[in-house]
Amino acid sequence: MFTLFRKVEKNPTLIIREANVKDAKGIVKLIESVGKEKIYMVSEDLGWTEEEEKQLIKRLDRGKDLILVADYGGKIVGCLTLFRYYGGRSPKVQHVGEIGISIDAKYRNIGIGSKLFEYTIDWARKRNYKKLCLSVFSSNINAIHLYEKYGFKEEGRRKKQFKIDNDYVDEILMGLFL
């Protein structure tokens, strides 16, 4: 009699890479998990299926838009998107990319956000973007520090734009000129 063991990687590797359709389930699961925390994202429910995420990844204009994942031993623990501002529908905004980022709670504050931003900023420069922008809750101090570390500056603030539990928080608009 013998027992079969599944090989488990003791020291998984973190890989930062562009998303493929096989990542759709992990991306949806990650974003739903962060949304359920109710303190980092405007929407608490993604309202987006795995199939819809697959279609988004398939249709992505990889010359102008980016979906980046942090893959830790086969698990999607981080995701960063960069899409043309207003979907690139106007020639007036072709030079601007808007960023969104989510990192699994168990994997925060260990450098994954930095790795995602380093890749993204380099990617955007190579594609002739002139500006990156994002918005963040004023209560999300760790994210603000990450963005400032990479040169993002506050460009505006919408006072008491959101109510999280019983507290009003500002929406901070940030930008980085490349």
Beta strands, then each sheet from edge to edge (+ up, - down):
strand 1: 14-18
strand 2: 66-72
strand 3: 75-84
strand 4: 96-103
strand 5: 131-137
strand 6: 153-164
strand 7: 167-177
sheet 1: 1+ 2- 3+ 4- 5- 7+ 6-
end
